[in-house]
């Protein structure tokens, strides 16, 4: 694009002016001149044919918005949509937005964050969903590893890189990233050989958010790059979810901030996340049930009677009237109900609580 911009001159500038005017974002545009001045020194170093040869040697390819395999969800970024994606993967195409879940979080994750991330990512991948993250240390790495272990589809996990897809960054994740390239996909908007920079790390967050129907923040400090991804997702009207942590953990402060501000939904497992990713009424999680308590479902009179029943020595209905503060009619009727429920038993005309309760 830089080569075309430098040589196209006024014709390209006029076209960009029209696009910005149609989009209503013309305000503040200073023209193509300053951009051409920035790009011009880089033109001699550009080698598009070399970059295309490099991505082909890696078993990947270059996607543009005109390609049939281009992720349609990226169009929601508007003028921030990438002009191309370098994809390193044995599979085609990239999964649709409904099948992609982003899991992001702190690089210095805790044992709690690592365990929760692994359980969630593994279960999501088992369901055939693709786990998308940034390939970094901490939560990103735990999410990728677990997804690779639990994956059942062609894209168990996708790493969106800040540098070229030929660069294993960070170097400590080289083995992991190689596995992702073989079993899932590595994606970048910059060509092979490009170095990851702080700006590119921030820029790639918008791509993670746009590719996914749900962005899950597992652990994040008060000011964290993971929150940047969450804010991009929120701006795109994507669902944002956060995993709660200890109120004493600085690594969960960002998650609690999202929950407190109302910009994230509280989630605790993969079933709840899958529900957010599906259409209304789909992927509903099984409601967990705890052990039933004796008093569940009892009205006030039966609850008073149950509390009045002795555990050891049986007592008379008349005595229960005094202890429970109920009439004899109410006590007799209530004792019948409690007996049917297995909560009371009769011994020689007297009553006590069932020993099983």
VENHU-V482555 format. One record per pair of residues at least 24 apart in sequence whose C-alpha atoms are under 7 Angstrom apart, sorted by the first residue. I is the first residue (numbers start at 0). J is the second residue. D is the distance in whole Angstrom. If there is no record, write none. Layout:
I;J;D / I;J;D
This chain:
1;38;6 / 1;42;7 / 2;42;6 / 4;35;7 / 5;35;6 / 5;39;6 / 50;190;6 / 50;191;6 / 53;191;7 / 54;191;7 / 57;87;7 / 58;87;6 / 58;88;6 / 58;89;6 / 59;86;5 / 59;87;4 / 59;88;5 / 59;89;7 / 60;85;6 / 60;86;5 / 60;87;7 / 61;85;5 / 61;86;6 / 68;92;5 / 68;93;7 / 70;95;7 / 72;96;6 / 72;209;6 / 72;210;6 / 73;209;5 / 73;210;6 / 75;235;7 / 81;188;6 / 83;188;6 / 84;186;7 / 84;187;6 / 84;188;5 / 85;186;6 / 85;187;5 / 85;188;6 / 85;189;7 / 85;190;6 / 86;184;7 / 86;185;6 / 86;186;5 / 86;187;7 / 87;164;7 / 87;180;6 / 87;184;6 / 87;185;5 / 87;186;6 / 88;180;5 / 88;181;6 / 88;183;6 / 88;184;5 / 88;185;7 / 89;181;7 / 90;153;7 / 96;210;6 / 96;211;5 / 96;212;5 / 97;212;6 / 97;276;6 / 97;277;7 / 98;128;5 / 98;129;6 / 99;128;6 / 99;129;5 / 99;130;6 / 99;131;7 / 99;210;7 / 99;211;5 / 99;212;6 / 100;129;6 / 100;130;5 / 100;131;6 / 100;211;5 / 100;212;6 / 100;213;5 / 100;214;6 / 101;130;6 / 101;131;4 / 101;132;6 / 101;207;7 / 101;211;6 / 101;213;6 / 101;214;5 / 101;215;6 / 102;130;7 / 102;131;6 / 102;132;6 / 102;139;7 / 102;142;7 / 102;214;6 / 102;215;5 / 102;216;6 / 103;132;6 / 103;138;6 / 103;139;6 / 103;215;6 / 103;216;5 / 103;217;6 / 103;225;6 / 104;138;5 / 104;139;7 / 104;216;5 / 104;217;5 / 104;218;5 / 104;219;5 / 104;225;5 / 105;137;6 / 105;138;6 / 105;218;5 / 105;219;5 / 105;220;7 / 105;225;7 / 105;250;7 / 106;135;7 / 106;136;5 / 106;137;4 / 106;138;6 / 107;137;5 / 108;137;5 / 108;138;6 / 108;218;7 / 112;217;6 / 112;218;6 / 113;138;6 / 113;141;6 / 116;141;6 / 116;142;6 / 116;217;7 / 117;141;6 / 117;142;6 / 117;145;5 / 119;268;6 / 119;269;5 / 120;145;6 / 120;146;5 / 121;145;5 / 121;146;5 / 121;148;7 / 121;149;5 / 122;149;7 / 122;269;6 / 123;269;6 / 124;149;5 / 124;150;4 / 124;151;7 / 124;155;6 / 125;149;5 / 125;150;5 / 125;151;6 / 127;151;6 / 127;152;5 / 128;155;7 / 129;154;6 / 129;155;5 / 129;156;5 / 129;157;7 / 130;155;6 / 130;156;5 / 130;157;6 / 131;156;6 / 131;157;5 / 131;158;6 / 131;207;7 / 132;157;6 / 132;158;5 / 132;159;6 / 132;207;7 / 133;158;5 / 133;159;5 / 133;160;6 / 134;158;5 / 134;159;7 / 134;160;7 / 135;169;6 / 153;182;7 / 153;183;7 / 154;182;7 / 154;183;5 / 154;184;7 / 155;183;6 / 156;183;5 / 156;184;7 / 157;183;6 / 157;184;5 / 157;185;6 / 158;184;6 / 158;185;5 / 158;186;6 / 159;185;6 / 159;186;5 / 159;187;6 / 159;203;7 / 159;207;7 / 160;185;7 / 160;186;6 / 160;187;5 / 160;203;7 / 161;187;7 / 161;195;5 / 161;196;7 / 161;199;5 / 161;200;5 / 161;203;6 / 162;187;7 / 162;189;6 / 162;193;5 / 162;194;5 / 162;195;4 / 163;187;6 / 163;189;6 / 163;190;5 / 163;191;4 / 163;192;5 / 163;193;5 / 163;194;7 / 164;191;6 / 165;191;6 / 165;192;7 / 166;192;7 / 204;228;5 / 205;231;6 / 208;232;5 / 212;237;6 / 212;238;6 / 212;276;6 / 213;237;6 / 213;238;5 / 213;239;6 / 213;275;7 / 213;276;6 / 214;238;6 / 214;239;5 / 214;240;6 / 215;239;6 / 215;240;5 / 215;241;6 / 216;240;6 / 216;241;5 / 216;242;6 / 216;254;7 / 217;241;6 / 217;242;5 / 218;250;5 / 218;251;5 / 218;254;6 / 219;250;5 / 219;251;5 / 219;252;6 / 219;253;5 / 219;254;6 / 220;249;6 / 220;250;5 / 220;251;6 / 220;252;5 / 220;253;5 / 221;252;5 / 221;253;4 / 222;253;7 / 239;263;5 / 239;264;6 / 240;264;4 / 240;265;6 / 240;266;6 / 241;265;5 / 241;266;6 / 242;266;5 / 242;267;6 / 293;356;7 / 301;333;6 / 308;351;5 / 308;352;6 / 309;351;5 / 309;352;6 / 310;351;6 / 310;352;5 / 311;351;7 / 312;351;7 / 313;346;7 / 313;349;5 / 313;350;5 / 313;351;5 / 314;349;5 / 314;350;5 / 314;351;7 / 315;349;5 / 315;350;6 / 316;349;7
